[in-house]
């Protein structure tokens, strides 16, 4: 299962690491996705949410 934010859809992306000698090697950037309990329509549901969505207040955590 891919680690994708269920709120904003942020997913892993690829690119190159470039050294000082300009050698290139493949690498991944992975979003910081956490499994949290969230209130959705008055019910508690587990979702995978990135930390930037949590910090922005796009979801309300269940206590």
CHARMM internal coordinates of N, CA and C (Angstrom, degrees):
IC EDIT
DIST 1 N 1 CA 1.4482
DIST 1 CA 1 C 1.5302
ANGL 1 N 1 CA 1 C 109.25
DIST 1 C 2 N 1.3067
ANGL 1 CA 1 C 2 N 116.33
DIHE 1 N 1 CA 1 C 2 N 130.93
DIST 2 N 2 CA 1.4637
ANGL 1 C 2 N 2 CA 121.27
DIHE 1 CA 1 C 2 N 2 CA -178.20
DIST 2 CA 2 C 1.5211
ANGL 2 N 2 CA 2 C 110.45
DIHE 1 C 2 N 2 CA 2 C -74.92
DIST 2 C 3 N 1.3341
ANGL 2 CA 2 C 3 N 116.15
DIHE 2 N 2 CA 2 C 3 N 145.31
DIST 3 N 3 CA 1.4628
ANGL 2 C 3 N 3 CA 120.94
DIHE 2 CA 2 C 3 N 3 CA 177.19
DIST 3 CA 3 C 1.5176
ANGL 3 N 3 CA 3 C 108.71
DIHE 2 C 3 N 3 CA 3 C -86.75
DIST 3 C 4 N 1.3182
ANGL 3 CA 3 C 4 N 115.68
DIHE 3 N 3 CA 3 C 4 N 96.12
DIST 4 N 4 CA 1.4604
ANGL 3 C 4 N 4 CA 122.33
DIHE 3 CA 3 C 4 N 4 CA -177.51
DIST 4 CA 4 C 1.5236
ANGL 4 N 4 CA 4 C 108.13
DIHE 3 C 4 N 4 CA 4 C -125.86
DIST 4 C 5 N 1.3208
ANGL 4 CA 4 C 5 N 116.55
DIHE 4 N 4 CA 4 C 5 N 137.65
DIST 5 N 5 CA 1.4628
ANGL 4 C 5 N 5 CA 120.85
DIHE 4 CA 4 C 5 N 5 CA 175.69
DIST 5 CA 5 C 1.5286
ANGL 5 N 5 CA 5 C 108.45
DIHE 4 C 5 N 5 CA 5 C -69.58
DIST 5 C 6 N 1.3311
ANGL 5 CA 5 C 6 N 116.57
DIHE 5 N 5 CA 5 C 6 N 127.61
DIST 6 N 6 CA 1.4655
ANGL 5 C 6 N 6 CA 120.54
DIHE 5 CA 5 C 6 N 6 CA -178.24
DIST 6 CA 6 C 1.5230
ANGL 6 N 6 CA 6 C 112.50
DIHE 5 C 6 N 6 CA 6 C -80.12
DIST 6 C 7 N 1.3263
ANGL 6 CA 6 C 7 N 117.92
DIHE 6 N 6 CA 6 C 7 N -6.30
DIST 7 N 7 CA 1.4603
ANGL 6 C 7 N 7 CA 121.51
DIHE 6 CA 6 C 7 N 7 CA 179.37
DIST 7 CA 7 C 1.5244
ANGL 7 N 7 CA 7 C 110.28
DIHE 6 C 7 N 7 CA 7 C -95.58
DIST 7 C 8 N 1.3413
ANGL 7 CA 7 C 8 N 117.14
DIHE 7 N 7 CA 7 C 8 N -56.06
DIST 8 N 8 CA 1.4680
ANGL 7 C 8 N 8 CA 120.32
DIHE 7 CA 7 C 8 N 8 CA -175.17
DIST 8 CA 8 C 1.5279
ANGL 8 N 8 CA 8 C 113.08
DIHE 7 C 8 N 8 CA 8 C -103.59
DIST 8 C 9 N 1.3463
ANGL 8 CA 8 C 9 N 118.09
DIHE 8 N 8 CA 8 C 9 N -11.82
DIST 9 N 9 CA 1.4586
ANGL 8 C 9 N 9 CA 120.56
DIHE 8 CA 8 C 9 N 9 CA 178.13
DIST 9 CA 9 C 1.5114
ANGL 9 N 9 CA 9 C 114.57
DIHE 8 C 9 N 9 CA 9 C 81.92
DIST 9 C 10 N 1.3291
ANGL 9 CA 9 C 10 N 116.94
DIHE 9 N 9 CA 9 C 10 N 13.52
DIST 10 N 10 CA 1.4645
ANGL 9 C 10 N 10 CA 121.07
DIHE 9 CA 9 C 10 N 10 CA 179.85
DIST 10 CA 10 C 1.5228
ANGL 10 N 10 CA 10 C 109.00
DIHE 9 C 10 N 10 CA 10 C -65.19
DIST 10 C 11 N 1.3479
ANGL 10 CA 10 C 11 N 116.46
DIHE 10 N 10 CA 10 C 11 N 132.33
DIST 11 N 11 CA 1.4592
ANGL 10 C 11 N 11 CA 121.16
DIHE 10 CA 10 C 11 N 11 CA -177.49
DIST 11 CA 11 C 1.5239
ANGL 11 N 11 CA 11 C 109.61
DIHE 10 C 11 N 11 CA 11 C -137.21
DIST 11 C 12 N 1.3491
ANGL 11 CA 11 C 12 N 118.16
DIHE 11 N 11 CA 11 C 12 N 168.30
DIST 12 N 12 CA 1.4576
ANGL 11 C 12 N 12 CA 120.33
DIHE 11 CA 11 C 12 N 12 CA 179.35
DIST 12 CA 12 C 1.5277
ANGL 12 N 12 CA 12 C 112.16
DIHE 11 C 12 N 12 CA 12 C -60.50
DIST 12 C 13 N 1.3402
ANGL 12 CA 12 C 13 N 115.81
DIHE 12 N 12 CA 12 C 13 N 144.01
DIST 13 N 13 CA 1.4617
ANGL 12 C 13 N 13 CA 120.59
DIHE 12 CA 12 C 13 N 13 CA 177.57
DIST 13 CA 13 C 1.5213
ANGL 13 N 13 CA 13 C 108.98
DIHE 12 C 13 N 13 CA 13 C -129.41
DIST 13 C 14 N 1.3329
ANGL 13 CA 13 C 14 N 115.96
DIHE 13 N 13 CA 13 C 14 N 159.81
DIST 14 N 14 CA 1.4603
ANGL 13 C 14 N 14 CA 120.73
DIHE 13 CA 13 C 14 N 14 CA -175.95
DIST 14 CA 14 C 1.5158
ANGL 14 N 14 CA 14 C 110.61
DIHE 13 C 14 N 14 CA 14 C -114.93
DIST 14 C 15 N 1.3295
ANGL 14 CA 14 C 15 N 114.33
DIHE 14 N 14 CA 14 C 15 N 163.63
DIST 15 N 15 CA 1.4538
ANGL 14 C 15 N 15 CA 120.44
DIHE 14 CA 14 C 15 N 15 CA 177.42
DIST 15 CA 15 C 1.5120
ANGL 15 N 15 CA 15 C 109.14
DIHE 14 C 15 N 15 CA 15 C -177.62
DIST 15 C 16 N 1.3088
ANGL 15 CA 15 C 16 N 115.95
DIHE 15 N 15 CA 15 C 16 N -159.39
DIST 16 N 16 CA 1.4539
ANGL 15 C 16 N 16 CA 121.34
DIHE 15 CA 15 C 16 N 16 CA -178.40
DIST 16 CA 16 C 1.5149
ANGL 16 N 16 CA 16 C 111.42
DIHE 15 C 16 N 16 CA 16 C -118.57
DIST 16 C 17 N 1.3403
ANGL 16 CA 16 C 17 N 115.07
DIHE 16 N 16 CA 16 C 17 N 142.39
DIST 17 N 17 CA 1.4529
ANGL 16 C 17 N 17 CA 121.64
DIHE 16 CA 16 C 17 N 17 CA 165.32
DIST 17 CA 17 C 1.5180
ANGL 17 N 17 CA 17 C 105.86
DIHE 16 C 17 N 17 CA 17 C -90.80
DIST 17 C 18 N 1.3102
ANGL 17 CA 17 C 18 N 117.44
DIHE 17 N 17 CA 17 C 18 N 126.92
DIST 18 N 18 CA 1.4581
ANGL 17 C 18 N 18 CA 120.57
DIHE 17 CA 17 C 18 N 18 CA -177.46
DIST 18 CA 18 C 1.5245
ANGL 18 N 18 CA 18 C 108.46
DIHE 17 C 18 N 18 CA 18 C -113.87
DIST 18 C 19 N 1.3308
ANGL 18 CA 18 C 19 N 116.21
DIHE 18 N 18 CA 18 C 19 N 119.33
DIST 19 N 19 CA 1.4529
ANGL 18 C 19 N 19 CA 121.25
DIHE 18 CA 18 C 19 N 19 CA -178.38
DIST 19 CA 19 C 1.5284
ANGL 19 N 19 CA 19 C 110.56
DIHE 18 C 19 N 19 CA 19 C -81.62
DIST 19 C 20 N 1.3189
ANGL 19 CA 19 C 20 N 114.99
DIHE 19 N 19 CA 19 C 20 N 176.06
DIST 20 N 20 CA 1.4652
ANGL 19 C 20 N 20 CA 120.57
DIHE 19 CA 19 C 20 N 20 CA 179.20
DIST 20 CA 20 C 1.5288
ANGL 20 N 20 CA 20 C 111.52
DIHE 19 C 20 N 20 CA 20 C -62.62
DIST 20 C 21 N 1.3439
ANGL 20 CA 20 C 21 N 116.22
DIHE 20 N 20 CA 20 C 21 N -31.40
DIST 21 N 21 CA 1.4698
ANGL 20 C 21 N 21 CA 120.32
DIHE 20 CA 20 C 21 N 21 CA 178.41
DIST 21 CA 21 C 1.5303
ANGL 21 N 21 CA 21 C 111.68
DIHE 20 C 21 N 21 CA 21 C -85.84
DIST 21 C 22 N 1.3424
ANGL 21 CA 21 C 22 N 116.55
DIHE 21 N 21 CA 21 C 22 N 8.78
DIST 22 N 22 CA 1.4622
ANGL 21 C 22 N 22 CA 124.38
DIHE 21 CA 21 C 22 N 22 CA 176.95
DIST 22 CA 22 C 1.5280
ANGL 22 N 22 CA 22 C 112.95
DIHE 21 C 22 N 22 CA 22 C 68.96
DIST 22 C 23 N 1.3456
ANGL 22 CA 22 C 23 N 117.31
DIHE 22 N 22 CA 22 C 23 N 23.19
DIST 23 N 23 CA 1.4623
ANGL 22 C 23 N 23 CA 120.66
DIHE 22 CA 22 C 23 N 23 CA 171.21
DIST 23 CA 23 C 1.5220
ANGL 23 N 23 CA 23 C 107.31
DIHE 22 C 23 N 23 CA 23 C -77.03
DIST 23 C 24 N 1.3214
ANGL 23 CA 23 C 24 N 116.54
DIHE 23 N 23 CA 23 C 24 N 143.76
DIST 24 N 24 CA 1.4588
ANGL 23 C 24 N 24 CA 121.08
DIHE 23 CA 23 C 24 N 24 CA -178.03
DIST 24 CA 24 C 1.5199
ANGL 24 N 24 CA 24 C 109.96
DIHE 23 C 24 N 24 CA 24 C -116.89
DIST 24 C 25 N 1.3226
ANGL 24 CA 24 C 25 N 115.99
DIHE 24 N 24 CA 24 C 25 N 135.06
DIST 25 N 25 CA 1.4536
ANGL 24 C 25 N 25 CA 121.43
DIHE 24 CA 24 C 25 N 25 CA 174.48
DIST 25 CA 25 C 1.5248
ANGL 25 N 25 CA 25 C 108.11
DIHE 24 C 25 N 25 CA 25 C -137.68
DIST 25 C 26 N 1.3171
ANGL 25 CA 25 C 26 N 115.70
DIHE 25 N 25 CA 25 C 26 N 145.05
DIST 26 N 26 CA 1.4612
ANGL 25 C 26 N 26 CA 120.52
DIHE 25 CA 25 C 26 N 26 CA -176.16
DIST 26 CA 26 C 1.5223
ANGL 26 N 26 CA 26 C 111.67
DIHE 25 C 26 N 26 CA 26 C -68.58
DIST 26 C 27 N 1.3265
ANGL 26 CA 26 C 27 N 116.21
DIHE 26 N 26 CA 26 C 27 N 147.23
DIST 27 N 27 CA 1.4507
ANGL 26 C 27 N 27 CA 121.94
DIHE 26 CA 26 C 27 N 27 CA 176.37
DIST 27 CA 27 C 1.5211
ANGL 27 N 27 CA 27 C 110.22
DIHE 26 C 27 N 27 CA 27 C -151.38
DIST 27 C 28 N 1.3333
ANGL 27 CA 27 C 28 N 116.00
DIHE 27 N 27 CA 27 C 28 N 167.68
DIST 28 N 28 CA 1.4586
ANGL 27 C 28 N 28 CA 123.38
DIHE 27 CA 27 C 28 N 28 CA 179.52
DIST 28 CA 28 C 1.5265
ANGL 28 N 28 CA 28 C 110.02
DIHE 27 C 28 N 28 CA 28 C -118.48
DIST 28 C 29 N 1.3157
ANGL 28 CA 28 C 29 N 115.96
DIHE 28 N 28 CA 28 C 29 N 144.97
DIST 29 N 29 CA 1.4643
ANGL 28 C 29 N 29 CA 122.68
DIHE 28 CA 28 C 29 N 29 CA 167.71
DIST 29 CA 29 C 1.5150
ANGL 29 N 29 CA 29 C 105.78
DIHE 28 C 29 N 29 CA 29 C -111.26
DIST 29 C 30 N 1.3348
ANGL 29 CA 29 C 30 N 116.56
DIHE 29 N 29 CA 29 C 30 N 118.05
DIST 30 N 30 CA 1.4538
ANGL 29 C 30 N 30 CA 120.79
DIHE 29 CA 29 C 30 N 30 CA -177.31
DIST 30 CA 30 C 1.5231
ANGL 30 N 30 CA 30 C 109.64
DIHE 29 C 30 N 30 CA 30 C -109.42
DIST 30 C 31 N 1.3433
ANGL 30 CA 30 C 31 N 117.92
DIHE 30 N 30 CA 30 C 31 N 134.16
DIST 31 N 31 CA 1.4616
ANGL 30 C 31 N 31 CA 119.92
DIHE 30 CA 30 C 31 N 31 CA 178.65
DIST 31 CA 31 C 1.5268
ANGL 31 N 31 CA 31 C 110.27
DIHE 30 C 31 N 31 CA 31 C -71.75
DIST 31 C 32 N 1.3241
ANGL 31 CA 31 C 32 N 116.31
DIHE 31 N 31 CA 31 C 32 N 151.25
DIST 32 N 32 CA 1.4595
ANGL 31 C 32 N 32 CA 122.11
DIHE 31 CA 31 C 32 N 32 CA 178.98
DIST 32 CA 32 C 1.5252
ANGL 32 N 32 CA 32 C 107.56
DIHE 31 C 32 N 32 CA 32 C -82.41
DIST 32 C 33 N 1.3513
ANGL 32 CA 32 C 33 N 115.81
DIHE 32 N 32 CA 32 C 33 N 89.84
DIST 33 N 33 CA 1.4619
ANGL 32 C 33 N 33 CA 122.17
DIHE 32 CA 32 C 33 N 33 CA -175.51
DIST 33 CA 33 C 1.5265
ANGL 33 N 33 CA 33 C 109.00
DIHE 32 C 33 N 33 CA 33 C -102.49
DIST 33 C 34 N 1.3373
ANGL 33 CA 33 C 34 N 116.18
DIHE 33 N 33 CA 33 C 34 N 129.64
DIST 34 N 34 CA 1.4570
ANGL 33 C 34 N 34 CA 122.67
DIHE 33 CA 33 C 34 N 34 CA -179.75
DIST 34 CA 34 C 1.5182
ANGL 34 N 34 CA 34 C 109.38
DIHE 33 C 34 N 34 CA 34 C -118.97
DIST 34 C 35 N 1.3410
ANGL 34 CA 34 C 35 N 116.01
DIHE 34 N 34 CA 34 C 35 N 146.33
DIST 35 N 35 CA 1.4607
ANGL 34 C 35 N 35 CA 120.36
DIHE 34 CA 34 C 35 N 35 CA 172.77
DIST 35 CA 35 C 1.5122
ANGL 35 N 35 CA 35 C 107.59
DIHE 34 C 35 N 35 CA 35 C -87.74
DIST 35 C 36 N 1.3201
ANGL 35 CA 35 C 36 N 117.56
DIHE 35 N 35 CA 35 C 36 N 116.19
DIST 36 N 36 CA 1.4617
ANGL 35 C 36 N 36 CA 121.38
DIHE 35 CA 35 C 36 N 36 CA -177.68
DIST 36 CA 36 C 1.5213
ANGL 36 N 36 CA 36 C 110.05
DIHE 35 C 36 N 36 CA 36 C -129.52
DIST 36 C 37 N 1.3471
ANGL 36 CA 36 C 37 N 114.59
DIHE 36 N 36 CA 36 C 37 N 157.07
DIST 37 N 37 CA 1.4582
ANGL 36 C 37 N 37 CA 120.80
DIHE 36 CA 36 C 37 N 37 CA 174.39
DIST 37 CA 37 C 1.5201
ANGL 37 N 37 CA 37 C 107.68
DIHE 36 C 37 N 37 CA 37 C -89.96
DIST 37 C 38 N 1.3350
ANGL 37 CA 37 C 38 N 116.07
DIHE 37 N 37 CA 37 C 38 N 125.58
DIST 38 N 38 CA 1.4607
ANGL 37 C 38 N 38 CA 122.30
DIHE 37 CA 37 C 38 N 38 CA -171.78
DIST 38 CA 38 C 1.5272
ANGL 38 N 38 CA 38 C 108.91
DIHE 37 C 38 N 38 CA 38 C -126.54
DIST 38 C 39 N 1.3277
ANGL 38 CA 38 C 39 N 115.83
DIHE 38 N 38 CA 38 C 39 N 144.40
DIST 39 N 39 CA 1.4611
ANGL 38 C 39 N 39 CA 120.91
DIHE 38 CA 38 C 39 N 39 CA 172.95
DIST 39 CA 39 C 1.5260
ANGL 39 N 39 CA 39 C 109.55
DIHE 38 C 39 N 39 CA 39 C -83.47
DIST 39 C 40 N 1.3466
ANGL 39 CA 39 C 40 N 116.11
DIHE 39 N 39 CA 39 C 40 N 118.58
DIST 40 N 40 CA 1.4614
ANGL 39 C 40 N 40 CA 121.69
DIHE 39 CA 39 C 40 N 40 CA 177.89
DIST 40 CA 40 C 1.5225
ANGL 40 N 40 CA 40 C 107.26
DIHE 39 C 40 N 40 CA 40 C -127.83
DIST 40 C 41 N 1.3143
ANGL 40 CA 40 C 41 N 117.16
DIHE 40 N 40 CA 40 C 41 N 115.13
DIST 41 N 41 CA 1.4716
ANGL 40 C 41 N 41 CA 123.30
DIHE 40 CA 40 C 41 N 41 CA -178.56
DIST 41 CA 41 C 1.5280
ANGL 41 N 41 CA 41 C 111.92
DIHE 40 C 41 N 41 CA 41 C 54.25
DIST 41 C 42 N 1.3370
ANGL 41 CA 41 C 42 N 117.00
DIHE 41 N 41 CA 41 C 42 N 39.71
DIST 42 N 42 CA 1.4519
ANGL 41 C 42 N 42 CA 121.92
DIHE 41 CA 41 C 42 N 42 CA 177.91
DIST 42 CA 42 C 1.5153
ANGL 42 N 42 CA 42 C 114.72
DIHE 41 C 42 N 42 CA 42 C 80.60
DIST 42 C 43 N 1.3328
ANGL 42 CA 42 C 43 N 118.13
DIHE 42 N 42 CA 42 C 43 N -0.59
DIST 43 N 43 CA 1.4556
ANGL 42 C 43 N 43 CA 121.94
DIHE 42 CA 42 C 43 N 43 CA 179.58
DIST 43 CA 43 C 1.5244
ANGL 43 N 43 CA 43 C 109.60
DIHE 42 C 43 N 43 CA 43 C -114.56
DIST 43 C 44 N 1.3202
ANGL 43 CA 43 C 44 N 115.75
DIHE 43 N 43 CA 43 C 44 N 151.13
DIST 44 N 44 CA 1.4579
ANGL 43 C 44 N 44 CA 121.25
DIHE 43 CA 43 C 44 N 44 CA 179.37
DIST 44 CA 44 C 1.5291
ANGL 44 N 44 CA 44 C 108.91
DIHE 43 C 44 N 44 CA 44 C -87.75
DIST 44 C 45 N 1.3361
ANGL 44 CA 44 C 45 N 115.86
DIHE 44 N 44 CA 44 C 45 N 131.07
DIST 45 N 45 CA 1.4565
ANGL 44 C 45 N 45 CA 121.75
DIHE 44 CA 44 C 45 N 45 CA -178.17
DIST 45 CA 45 C 1.5214
ANGL 45 N 45 CA 45 C 108.83
DIHE 44 C 45 N 45 CA 45 C -139.90
DIST 45 C 46 N 1.3325
ANGL 45 CA 45 C 46 N 117.44
DIHE 45 N 45 CA 45 C 46 N 143.81
DIST 46 N 46 CA 1.4633
ANGL 45 C 46 N 46 CA 121.29
DIHE 45 CA 45 C 46 N 46 CA 175.52
DIST 46 CA 46 C 1.5204
ANGL 46 N 46 CA 46 C 109.05
DIHE 45 C 46 N 46 CA 46 C -87.43
DIST 46 C 47 N 1.3310
ANGL 46 CA 46 C 47 N 115.55
DIHE 46 N 46 CA 46 C 47 N 130.04
DIST 47 N 47 CA 1.4609
ANGL 46 C 47 N 47 CA 120.64
DIHE 46 CA 46 C 47 N 47 CA 179.93
DIST 47 CA 47 C 1.5142
ANGL 47 N 47 CA 47 C 109.57
DIHE 46 C 47 N 47 CA 47 C -135.82
DIST 47 C 48 N 1.3270
ANGL 47 CA 47 C 48 N 115.78
DIHE 47 N 47 CA 47 C 48 N 157.60
DIST 48 N 48 CA 1.4596
ANGL 47 C 48 N 48 CA 121.68
DIHE 47 CA 47 C 48 N 48 CA 171.44
DIST 48 CA 48 C 1.5215
ANGL 48 N 48 CA 48 C 107.16
DIHE 47 C 48 N 48 CA 48 C -96.91
DIST 48 C 49 N 1.3260
ANGL 48 CA 48 C 49 N 115.60
DIHE 48 N 48 CA 48 C 49 N 115.36
DIST 49 N 49 CA 1.4568
ANGL 48 C 49 N 49 CA 121.33
DIHE 48 CA 48 C 49 N 49 CA -174.54
DIST 49 CA 49 C 1.5215
ANGL 49 N 49 CA 49 C 108.75
DIHE 48 C 49 N 49 CA 49 C -129.00
DIST 49 C 50 N 1.3394
ANGL 49 CA 49 C 50 N 117.20
DIHE 49 N 49 CA 49 C 50 N 135.94
DIST 50 N 50 CA 1.4605
ANGL 49 C 50 N 50 CA 119.62
DIHE 49 CA 49 C 50 N 50 CA 177.50
DIST 50 CA 50 C 1.5239
ANGL 50 N 50 CA 50 C 109.22
DIHE 49 C 50 N 50 CA 50 C -75.76
DIST 50 C 51 N 1.3259
ANGL 50 CA 50 C 51 N 115.82
DIHE 50 N 50 CA 50 C 51 N 155.62
DIST 51 N 51 CA 1.4651
ANGL 50 C 51 N 51 CA 120.57
DIHE 50 CA 50 C 51 N 51 CA -175.29
DIST 51 CA 51 C 1.5158
ANGL 51 N 51 CA 51 C 112.26
DIHE 50 C 51 N 51 CA 51 C -67.06
DIST 51 C 52 N 1.3303
ANGL 51 CA 51 C 52 N 118.10
DIHE 51 N 51 CA 51 C 52 N -26.50
DIST 52 N 52 CA 1.4664
ANGL 51 C 52 N 52 CA 119.04
DIHE 51 CA 51 C 52 N 52 CA 177.85
DIST 52 CA 52 C 1.5254
ANGL 52 N 52 CA 52 C 111.02
DIHE 51 C 52 N 52 CA 52 C -68.66
DIST 52 C 53 N 1.3415
ANGL 52 CA 52 C 53 N 118.47
DIHE 52 N 52 CA 52 C 53 N -32.27
DIST 53 N 53 CA 1.4636
ANGL 52 C 53 N 53 CA 121.42
DIHE 52 CA 52 C 53 N 53 CA 175.65
DIST 53 CA 53 C 1.5246
ANGL 53 N 53 CA 53 C 110.64
DIHE 52 C 53 N 53 CA 53 C -72.32
DIST 53 C 54 N 1.3383
ANGL 53 CA 53 C 54 N 116.77
DIHE 53 N 53 CA 53 C 54 N -37.54
DIST 54 N 54 CA 1.4673
ANGL 53 C 54 N 54 CA 119.89
DIHE 53 CA 53 C 54 N 54 CA 176.61
DIST 54 CA 54 C 1.5172
ANGL 54 N 54 CA 54 C 110.81
DIHE 53 C 54 N 54 CA 54 C -63.60
DIST 54 C 55 N 1.3291
ANGL 54 CA 54 C 55 N 116.54
DIHE 54 N 54 CA 54 C 55 N -44.55
DIST 55 N 55 CA 1.4653
ANGL 54 C 55 N 55 CA 121.16
DIHE 54 CA 54 C 55 N 55 CA -178.35
DIST 55 CA 55 C 1.5291
ANGL 55 N 55 CA 55 C 111.49
DIHE 54 C 55 N 55 CA 55 C -67.07
DIST 55 C 56 N 1.3339
ANGL 55 CA 55 C 56 N 116.79
DIHE 55 N 55 CA 55 C 56 N -34.87
DIST 56 N 56 CA 1.4624
ANGL 55 C 56 N 56 CA 121.02
DIHE 55 CA 55 C 56 N 56 CA -179.40
DIST 56 CA 56 C 1.5211
ANGL 56 N 56 CA 56 C 112.24
DIHE 55 C 56 N 56 CA 56 C -76.91
DIST 56 C 57 N 1.3406
ANGL 56 CA 56 C 57 N 117.73
DIHE 56 N 56 CA 56 C 57 N -11.49
DIST 57 N 57 CA 1.4605
ANGL 56 C 57 N 57 CA 120.85
DIHE 56 CA 56 C 57 N 57 CA 179.21
DIST 57 CA 57 C 1.5054
ANGL 57 N 57 CA 57 C 113.39
DIHE 56 C 57 N 57 CA 57 C 79.22
DIST 57 C 58 N 1.3206
ANGL 57 CA 57 C 58 N 118.06
DIHE 57 N 57 CA 57 C 58 N 25.77
DIST 58 N 58 CA 1.4695
ANGL 57 C 58 N 58 CA 121.46
DIHE 57 CA 57 C 58 N 58 CA -179.80
DIST 58 CA 58 C 1.5188
ANGL 58 N 58 CA 58 C 111.85
DIHE 57 C 58 N 58 CA 58 C -73.56
DIST 58 C 59 N 1.3321
ANGL 58 CA 58 C 59 N 117.49
DIHE 58 N 58 CA 58 C 59 N -20.71
DIST 59 N 59 CA 1.4701
ANGL 58 C 59 N 59 CA 122.26
DIHE 58 CA 58 C 59 N 59 CA 175.86
DIST 59 CA 59 C 1.5228
ANGL 59 N 59 CA 59 C 108.79
DIHE 58 C 59 N 59 CA 59 C -129.19
DIST 59 C 60 N 1.3384
ANGL 59 CA 59 C 60 N 115.54
DIHE 59 N 59 CA 59 C 60 N 154.95
DIST 60 N 60 CA 1.4544
ANGL 59 C 60 N 60 CA 119.36
DIHE 59 CA 59 C 60 N 60 CA 178.52
DIST 60 CA 60 C 1.5212
ANGL 60 N 60 CA 60 C 107.72
DIHE 59 C 60 N 60 CA 60 C -109.10
DIST 60 C 61 N 1.3370
ANGL 60 CA 60 C 61 N 116.13
DIHE 60 N 60 CA 60 C 61 N 120.16
DIST 61 N 61 CA 1.4599
ANGL 60 C 61 N 61 CA 121.04
DIHE 60 CA 60 C 61 N 61 CA -178.82
DIST 61 CA 61 C 1.5158
ANGL 61 N 61 CA 61 C 110.75
DIHE 60 C 61 N 61 CA 61 C -71.88
DIST 61 C 62 N 1.3301
ANGL 61 CA 61 C 62 N 116.14
DIHE 61 N 61 CA 61 C 62 N 143.60
DIST 62 N 62 CA 1.4605
ANGL 61 C 62 N 62 CA 121.58
DIHE 61 CA 61 C 62 N 62 CA 174.11
DIST 62 CA 62 C 1.5219
ANGL 62 N 62 CA 62 C 108.93
DIHE 61 C 62 N 62 CA 62 C -85.74
DIST 62 C 63 N 1.3121
ANGL 62 CA 62 C 63 N 116.08
DIHE 62 N 62 CA 62 C 63 N 137.42
DIST 63 N 63 CA 1.4600
ANGL 62 C 63 N 63 CA 119.79
DIHE 62 CA 62 C 63 N 63 CA -176.85
DIST 63 CA 63 C 1.5096
ANGL 63 N 63 CA 63 C 111.18
DIHE 62 C 63 N 63 CA 63 C -94.61
END
COOR INIT
IC SEED 1 N 1 CA 1 C
IC BUILD
